[in-house]
Amino acid sequence: MTIQLKKFGTTLVSRPSGKEAWLAFQPVLGQISTEEEVIVDFTGVIVLTPSWADEFLTPLHQKFKERVRLDNINNPSVEATLAILKKQ
């Protein structure tokens, strides 16, 4: 399954917004098989803040662990945010 983050907007900011996106995506996540890879595609995302990413990506990684793959992360905002989350 591929999650196109731009569906949530091109400017992904604030903890409440990230939490809302995570909760809204729960029905879709429930359909992922136990063997399926989860690809998070950052194409079209202009701004990603650590607070939004923590609310969406952290629980996604906790749920699917090594099956999560991040694609198109070459945006400076995305790179910086992922580096911050990696330290935590």
BELMOWO-V405369 format. One record per residue. N is the residue number from 1. PSI is psi in whole degrees, 0 to 359 (NA if undefined). NEAR is the number of other C-alpha atoms within 12 Angstrom. Layout:
BEGIN
n/psi/near
N/PSI/NEAR
N/PSI/NEAR
END
This chain:
BEGIN
n/psi/near
1/140/22
2/129/22
3/113/28
4/102/22
5/336/33
6/344/21
7/338/19
8/355/29
9/168/20
10/344/20
11/101/23
12/98/34
13/155/28
14/140/20
15/315/21
16/322/18
17/319/24
18/320/30
19/318/25
20/318/19
21/317/32
22/313/28
23/321/18
24/333/16
25/355/23
26/316/17
27/323/11
28/317/16
29/331/24
30/345/16
31/357/13
32/130/22
33/164/13
34/346/15
35/349/13
36/138/18
37/145/22
38/112/28
39/125/27
40/115/28
41/121/25
42/9/34
43/130/26
44/351/23
45/123/29
46/316/23
47/131/30
48/120/39
49/154/31
50/326/29
51/315/23
52/311/31
53/322/41
54/323/32
55/334/27
56/308/35
57/324/39
58/309/26
59/330/23
60/314/32
61/322/24
62/325/14
63/319/20
64/354/24
65/235/18
66/356/16
67/354/21
68/130/25
69/135/22
70/127/26
71/152/22
72/55/22
73/19/25
74/8/19
75/134/20
76/323/17
77/317/25
78/315/34
79/314/24
80/317/19
81/317/27
82/325/28
83/320/18
84/315/18
85/325/23
86/326/15
87/334/10
88/NA/10
END
